[in-house]
Amino acid sequence: MANKIHLAKRFNEIFNEDAQAFYFSPGRVNLIGEHIDYHGGLVFPAALDIGTYGALSVRRDNNVAIFSEGYGDNVVTFNLINLEKDKKTAWANYARGVFAVLKEAGYVIPIGVNIYIESDMPTSAGLSSSSSLELLLLKMLSDTFNLGLSKIDIALLGKKVENEYIGVLSGIMDQFIIAHGEKDHALLLNTGTLEYQSVPLELKDYALVIVNTNKRRGLSDSKYNERYNETMTAFKILSAYYTINHLTDLTSEDLPNIEKILGPLTFRRVRHIITEQERTINSAKALQKGDILTFSKYLDESHNSLRDDYEVTGIELDTLVDLLKEGGALGARMTGAGFGGCAIGIVPKEKVENLKTFVVNEYTKKIGYEPTFFTTSISEGTHAIKE
Ligand code: GLA
């Protein structure tokens, strides 16, 4: 974990001056409610204590100079006037996108800035490193230039960067939880209304383990958009038969009739969305009652549905989830967009160490490289670092 002294030192080494402000923005894990946040569904994410760190100073010209540890030795510089994407420094497009979206929304950034970025979370691991970075930048700029952005403002602007500038048609879950995260709590968020309830993540004798498949997620963005488009088409078709605002307004009782309307593939996609909404409601109830066993069963069912109906898992995630179960997890599932990235498991605390050894060995035998276990806890949303 990077502290303020370390960030100040690195900032000074790179920009030859002192940073004025320091920030942290978390990654996130989603307990359940997967691929339904672009259909107004309920999701159940939590913010992590790993994420993205940033430091900033104001310049005397109109340039933004940004350095990200781990992305080469060069400071990337762009001008506030030209915020076009640049393929050569693709990571910095998230920053260009933040400035572009702020400008479009009428927020004035009057002068350039120097920005230092560092992360203790892997990218492309399904823990939402991109939203973490977007929200870090939005919060830093809002505070520095008194833009007065609220948590919901930075969440919505971050989503805009992702949807309109980067081109991924994602929902609001990641940005919302990264802005609103609460220590030791998961948020049960209604993505249709943006109302939420914070639920203490009390797992008693169990631990939440997060494991990275370490699979590179090459085509994930186009596959993600493919699912979005398939299910939006289904929504349009079904809107002619049902009075609904979102696909998640339908219930499993409607499924036999929906099967008559849609083709087999689209039907499976919609079945995932409808049943995942119900699993999320039921699993949150179970967790609130302290019924970890029932909660875990819903995690298993969610994974099966994402594997068979929504088809966003793949051999690495399926193998990892199976091994977590074999190694003693009460329940396990992929988390995030899928196609690689991370899985989560609910594991009796006393079994965690043995399970790690078992899963690392067996996964490496089957897949050819190691998975990574994270030691992390549930933390608060994007904030300034005071100490
Ligand atoms: C990604 C997106 C989210 C959500 C998840 C799947 O993380 O950014 O909006 O759709 O995938 O649940």
Residues whose N, C-alpha, C, O or C-beta is under 5 A from the ligand:
A	BS01	GLA	G33 E34 H35 I36 D37 S170 G171 I172 M173 D174 G336 A337
